[in-house]
């Protein structure tokens, strides 16, 4: 019994240090990105000019970098999609004539969502961060607290659209963020 009480302070100290380490490691090394999408549209004859601004905010305590890829390489590939860019914008039109009552609009599997003709399937939001001397590789990072505003301008027909923004960091399995928003262009 005496051995138990003599070793108890050491065990408490070790447990406290372990929990402190886990707390600091989780707060310091865990990457956090806030991804916000703002849109505005203006009439442009029979079409509309859609301005999309993607706001990236590093809300973590460590540097957050985009995965560096060369032209022709893919940043992410699976059975549903193949993405070339570390930070990309994708646009699909909601075809109201195909809707048969209430339904879930699944980005990957809904026949009611169609790619917009004459608009690239994937738009590189980090075009301004390509380094020509390094084979046009993306060189983009955010320090803690940094905010980046990434714009894209499109000409679209009136209608309902879903926009999807994806960001891939340097650690592909952990540093991944994606967000979808609906836009109605009257």
C-alpha positions as CSV (number, residue, x, y, z in Angstrom):
1,X,0.0,0.0,0.0
2,X,2.8,2.3,0.9
3,X,4.3,1.8,-2.6
4,X,1.0,3.0,-4.2
5,X,1.0,6.3,-2.3
6,X,4.7,7.0,-3.0
7,X,4.3,6.4,-6.7
8,X,1.0,8.3,-7.0
9,X,2.5,11.8,-7.3
10,X,4.8,10.6,-10.2
11,X,1.8,9.1,-12.0
12,X,-0.3,12.2,-11.5
13,X,2.5,14.4,-12.9
14,X,3.1,12.1,-15.9
15,X,-0.7,12.0,-16.6
16,X,-0.9,15.8,-16.4
17,X,2.1,16.2,-18.7
18,X,0.6,13.8,-21.2
19,X,-2.7,15.7,-21.3
20,X,-0.9,19.0,-21.6
21,X,1.1,17.6,-24.6
22,X,-2.1,16.3,-26.3
23,X,-3.8,19.7,-25.7
24,X,-0.9,21.7,-27.1
25,X,-0.3,19.4,-30.0
26,X,-4.0,19.5,-31.0
27,X,-4.2,23.3,-30.7
28,X,-0.8,24.0,-32.3
29,X,-0.5,21.5,-35.1
30,X,-4.1,21.0,-36.1
31,X,-4.8,23.0,-39.2
32,X,-8.0,25.0,-39.5
33,X,-9.3,26.8,-42.5
34,X,-12.5,28.9,-42.8
35,X,-13.8,28.8,-46.3
36,X,-16.4,31.4,-47.2
37,X,-18.1,32.0,-50.6
38,X,-19.7,35.3,-51.6
39,X,-21.4,36.0,-54.9
40,X,-23.0,38.9,-56.8
41,X,-24.5,39.1,-60.2
42,X,-25.4,41.8,-62.7
43,X,-27.4,41.8,-65.9
44,X,-25.3,41.5,-69.1
45,X,-27.8,41.5,-71.9
46,X,-29.5,38.1,-72.0
47,X,-26.8,36.6,-69.8
48,X,-25.6,37.5,-66.3
49,X,-22.2,38.3,-65.0
50,X,-21.5,36.3,-61.8
51,X,-18.7,37.4,-59.5
52,X,-17.5,34.8,-57.1
53,X,-15.2,35.7,-54.2
54,X,-13.7,32.8,-52.1
55,X,-12.3,33.9,-48.8
56,X,-9.8,31.6,-47.1
57,X,-8.9,32.3,-43.5
58,X,-6.2,30.4,-41.6
59,X,-7.9,30.0,-38.2
60,X,-5.2,27.6,-36.9
61,X,-1.9,28.3,-35.1
62,X,0.3,26.9,-37.9
63,X,1.2,27.7,-41.5
64,X,-1.3,26.2,-44.0
65,X,0.0,25.6,-47.5
66,X,-1.7,24.4,-50.6
67,X,-0.6,21.1,-52.1
68,X,1.9,21.9,-54.8
69,X,1.1,20.4,-58.2
70,X,2.6,20.8,-61.7
71,X,0.4,21.2,-64.8
72,X,-0.9,17.8,-65.8
73,X,-0.7,16.4,-62.3
74,X,-3.8,15.8,-60.2
75,X,-4.1,17.0,-56.6
76,X,-6.9,14.5,-55.9
77,X,-8.4,11.4,-57.6
78,X,-11.1,9.0,-56.6
79,X,-13.9,7.1,-58.3
80,X,-16.1,10.3,-58.2
81,X,-13.8,13.1,-59.3
82,X,-10.4,14.0,-60.5
83,X,-9.2,17.4,-59.4
84,X,-6.1,19.2,-60.9
85,X,-6.0,22.3,-58.6
86,X,-5.2,22.8,-54.9
87,X,-8.0,25.3,-54.7
88,X,-10.7,25.0,-57.2
89,X,-14.2,26.2,-58.1
90,X,-16.7,23.9,-59.8
91,X,-20.1,24.9,-61.1
92,X,-23.2,22.8,-62.0
93,X,-26.6,24.0,-63.2
94,X,-29.8,22.7,-61.6
95,X,-32.1,21.7,-64.4
96,X,-35.5,22.3,-63.0
97,X,-37.2,20.5,-65.9
98,X,-35.5,17.2,-64.8
99,X,-36.8,17.6,-61.2
100,X,-39.6,15.2,-60.3
101,X,-40.8,16.4,-57.0
102,X,-38.7,16.8,-53.9
103,X,-35.3,15.2,-54.0
104,X,-31.7,15.3,-52.7
105,X,-29.3,17.0,-55.1
106,X,-26.1,15.0,-54.7
107,X,-23.1,16.7,-56.3
108,X,-21.8,13.4,-57.6
109,X,-24.9,11.4,-58.5
110,X,-27.8,13.7,-59.4
111,X,-28.9,13.7,-63.0
112,X,-30.6,17.1,-62.3
113,X,-27.2,18.7,-61.9
114,X,-25.3,19.3,-65.1
115,X,-22.0,20.8,-66.0
116,X,-22.3,24.2,-67.6
117,X,-21.3,24.1,-71.2
118,X,-18.4,26.5,-72.2
119,X,-17.3,26.9,-68.6
120,X,-14.3,24.8,-67.5
121,X,-15.3,21.9,-65.1
122,X,-12.7,23.1,-62.7
123,X,-11.4,26.6,-62.3
124,X,-8.1,27.2,-60.6
125,X,-8.5,29.9,-57.9
126,X,-4.8,29.9,-57.3
127,X,-3.8,31.0,-60.8
128,X,-2.1,34.1,-59.4
129,X,0.2,31.9,-57.3
130,X,1.8,29.8,-60.1
131,X,5.6,30.1,-60.2
132,X,6.9,30.1,-63.8
133,X,10.5,29.4,-62.8
134,X,9.4,26.2,-61.0
135,X,7.4,24.6,-63.8
136,X,4.2,26.6,-63.0
137,X,3.8,24.9,-59.7
138,X,1.4,26.4,-57.2
139,X,3.1,28.3,-54.3
140,X,0.4,29.4,-51.9
141,X,0.3,29.5,-48.1
142,X,-1.4,31.3,-45.2
143,X,0.2,32.1,-42.0
144,X,-2.0,32.0,-38.8
145,X,-4.6,34.8,-39.1
146,X,-4.0,35.4,-42.8
147,X,-6.9,35.9,-45.1
148,X,-6.8,35.4,-48.9
149,X,-9.5,36.6,-51.3
150,X,-9.7,34.6,-54.5
151,X,-11.9,35.9,-57.3
152,X,-13.6,34.3,-60.4
153,X,-15.9,36.0,-62.9
154,X,-18.3,34.1,-65.1
155,X,-20.9,34.8,-67.6
156,X,-24.0,32.5,-67.1
157,X,-27.6,32.2,-68.2
158,X,-30.3,32.9,-65.6
159,X,-31.1,29.9,-63.4
160,X,-30.1,27.9,-60.3
161,X,-26.5,26.8,-59.8
162,X,-24.5,24.9,-57.2
163,X,-20.9,26.1,-56.7
164,X,-18.4,23.8,-55.0
165,X,-15.0,25.1,-53.7
166,X,-12.3,22.6,-52.6
167,X,-9.0,23.3,-50.9
168,X,-6.3,20.6,-50.6
169,X,-3.4,21.3,-48.2
170,X,0.0,19.7,-48.0
171,X,-1.2,16.7,-46.0
172,X,-3.8,15.3,-48.4
173,X,-5.6,13.0,-45.8
174,X,-5.9,15.7,-43.2
175,X,-5.8,19.1,-44.9
176,X,-8.9,19.0,-47.0
177,X,-11.8,21.4,-47.0
178,X,-14.9,21.7,-49.3
179,X,-18.0,23.8,-49.4
180,X,-21.0,24.1,-51.6
181,X,-23.4,27.0,-52.0
182,X,-26.5,27.7,-54.1
183,X,-26.7,30.7,-56.4
184,X,-29.9,31.9,-58.1
185,X,-29.3,34.2,-61.0
186,X,-32.5,36.1,-62.1
